[in-house]
Amino acid sequence: MQAAPVRATAIPSVTDALRAVESLLMSGGQRTARRNAWTSVLEDRRRAKDRVEAQRVLEEAGTTRTS
């Protein structure tokens, strides 16, 4: 006796669900603008993190030289 085949369907992620709602509610231009804005936010965060890291390295280098 063979077992019935198991069928797996992927459950959509929250991101996928939000994108689906977004596509229903917004025109293409608004969607593109929103995604571009979010990409800019993420890039700004990355640059800020890099600046903090660079500042920390410079401060550590300055304290080891004067010690």
Rosetta blueprint (number, residue, H / E / L):
1 M L
2 Q L
3 A L
4 A L
5 P L
6 V L
7 R L
8 A L
9 T L
10 A L
11 I L
12 P L
13 S L
14 V H
15 T H
16 D H
17 A H
18 L H
19 R H
20 A H
21 V H
22 E H
23 S H
24 L H
25 L H
26 M L
27 S L
28 G H
29 G H
30 Q H
31 R H
32 T H
33 A H
34 R H
35 R H
36 N H
37 A H
38 W H
39 T H
40 S H
41 V H
42 L H
43 E H
44 D H
45 R H
46 R H
47 R H
48 A H
49 K H
50 D H
51 R H
52 V H
53 E H
54 A H
55 Q H
56 R H
57 V H
58 L H
59 E H
60 E H
61 A H
62 G H
63 T H
64 T H
65 R H
66 T H
67 S L
